[in-house]
Amino acid sequence: MLSTDAIETLFHRLSEAAPEHLEAPQSKIGANPFRSLISVVLSAQSRDEMTARARDSLFAVADTPEAILALDEREIAGLIKACGLYNMKAKSVRKLCAALLDRHDGVVPSDRKSLEALPGVGRKSTDILLRFVFDQPVVAVDTHVNRVCNRLGLARGKTEAQTARDLEPKVPAKYAWGAHIWLLDHGKQVCKSRKPRCEGCRLSDLCERNGL
């Protein structure tokens, strides 16, 4: 695993390539936590464009917990079919809406414990909401971030949730706002799944993978 000094160096180098992410993002005017929550649930194992189609189709008919609960599972499944796994997701969306109304009066909570207690909302979904909807300095771990962390020796985990828990206390506070974006971009552009571009990588001397 990387030392504290190596982690500091790693994030410093990543921040040099995109220093605009060092500061807290500006608040998203008009951001809708409920729509964002449902979108995250629909995005599981779905490409962004398919998720957008399913989301827009559903919200054109119902965009509040009450309105969605007025639909049955078959109706919801038909509306969100584009994102795949639509029968399972339709059931999850109804359970989620019912829980929001029962526990939080229909308002999406902004704390980790309450979010993770909602049906169908795991660690990754919670982190995405906290970071991009509620503007909290959280590092969301998706498949790209998970791969980069494990290859580098930055954090370990067999699942994204395990990696996220291991990573959380290791990210220096001054890099917390940008860490997700930097690691995500590094995973997409350099540390790719099948053909990582190790030659010329700004982190190659820190990476445990090079020592295997």
N, C-alpha and C positions, 0 to 999 in steps of 0.2 A: 504493500500500500504506500501511497505517496506520503512524504513527510509534510509537516505544516509549512515548511519553507518552500517545498516544491509546489504545494497547492497555491500558495501566494504567488509564486512565479507564473504558474499556469494561468491563473485568472488575470494577472497583470498583462500577459501577452495577448490573451483573448480580448481584453478590454482595449488594447491599443488599436485593434482592427476595427472596432466599432464603439468608440468612446461615448457615443450618444446614449447608450443604454446604461451608463453609470448612474444617471440620475433617475429619480422616481418619475414614472410616466405621468403625463397630464391626465386629469380625471376625464373619463369618457362621458361627455354630456349626452344625456338621454339613454345611457346604457340600461338595458332591461335585464335584471338578474334572472327573472323567470324564463324568458326566452333563451338566455344564455345557458341556463341549467338544462332545459329540454334539448337544446342543440348539442350539448356535450353528451347527453345520454344517447342521442341519435347517431352520434359520430363514431360509436364503437364499431370497429372493423368496417369502416365505410370511408371511401374517398371524400375529400372535401366537397367536390362538386355534387356528389350524390347526397351528401348530408344537407347541403344547401337546398337542393330540390325538395327533399323530404320536409325539411324545416319550413320552407316557404309554403308548401302545400298544406301542411297542418295549420300554420298560423293564419292562413287565409280564411280558415273555417273557425278555428278556436285558438285563442292565445292567452287564456287565463286558466288557472286550475279548475274553476267552476265550469267554464265552457268546455274544457277537454273532458271533464267527468260526465258531461251531458252526452258525450259520444260513447258508443260501446266499442269493445276491442276491435271488432271487425271493421268498423268505420275508421278508427285510428290507423289500423294496419293498412287499409287501402290508401290512406292519405300519405303514409310514410314509406310506402313500398320501395321507393327509389334507394333508400339507404341500406336495404338488406336486413335480414333477421327481423323483419317487420312484425311478425306475430309476437315474438318474445319482447320486442321493444314496445309494442302497443300495450302489453300487459304491464311492463315496467313503468311506462309513462302514467298510466292510470293509478298505479299504486303510489307513485311519487306525488302526484297531484293530491291524492287523498291524504297522504301523510303531511303535506305542506299545510293543507287546510286544518287538519286535526291538531297538529302540533304547533304551527306557527301562524295561524290565521291567514294562510295563503302567501305569506311573505318569505322569500328565500333568506335563510339565516346567513350571516357573514362570518361565522366562526367554524373552525375545523370540526370540532366535536359534533355540532348539530348537523353540519353538512354530511359528514361521513355516516351519520346515523340514518340518513334518508335512504329509502329503498333504491337500489341501483346506482348509488353514488359512492364510488370508491376513492382511494387515495389520489389517483391521477386526476379524476374529475374535480375533486375538491381543490387540489392545487391549482388547476387551470382557472377555476372560478375565483379563488382567492387572489391569484396574480393578475388576471386580466379583466375581472369584473369589479373586484373590491380593492384593487390596487395595494395588495400586500406583498412584501418582498419574499415571495415563495418561489422555489425552484421546482417547477412541474417536470416530472420525469416521464417522457414518452419513450417509444422504441428507439429513437435516435439518441436521446440523452442517456438512456440506459446503456446502450452499446458503447458510447464514448466513455462513460464513467467506469465501466468494467474493463475495457481495454486499457485505459490509462492507468488504472489502479487508484482512481480518485474515490470510488465507492464500489461496494460489492453488493450483489443481490441476485437471486435466481429469478425474481420478478421485479417489475418496475416499482411496485410498492416497497419492496425490501430495499432496493437501491435508493429510493427516495428517503427512506428513514435513515439509512446509513450516510447519505450525502448531506442531509439537512444541517447537522452541527459542524460540518467541515467547511462550508462556504464562508469566507471572510465577509463580515457585515458590509464593508464598502463595495463588495461586488455582488451583493444579493439581488439587486434589482436587475442586473444584466445577465446573471449566470444562466438562466434558462435559455435566453435568446442566443448567447454565445455558444453554449454547448449544442443546442439544436442546429444552428447553422454549421458548426464544425462537423456534426454528424452527417448532415445532408451534403456538404460540399467537399469535405476532406476525408473524414473517417467513415467512409461508406461501408455498407454491410458486406458486399461481395468483393469489391476492389478498392480497399482503402488507399488513399494517396499518401503513403508514408514518406515518400521522397519529397522533400521540401516542406513537410509539415512543421509548423512553428512549435509544435509540442513534442517532436520526435525524441529529443534527448531526455524528456521526462517520462515517456511512455513505457510502461512495463511490458507491453506487447513486443517491443523491440528486443527485449532481453530473453524472450522465450526461445 
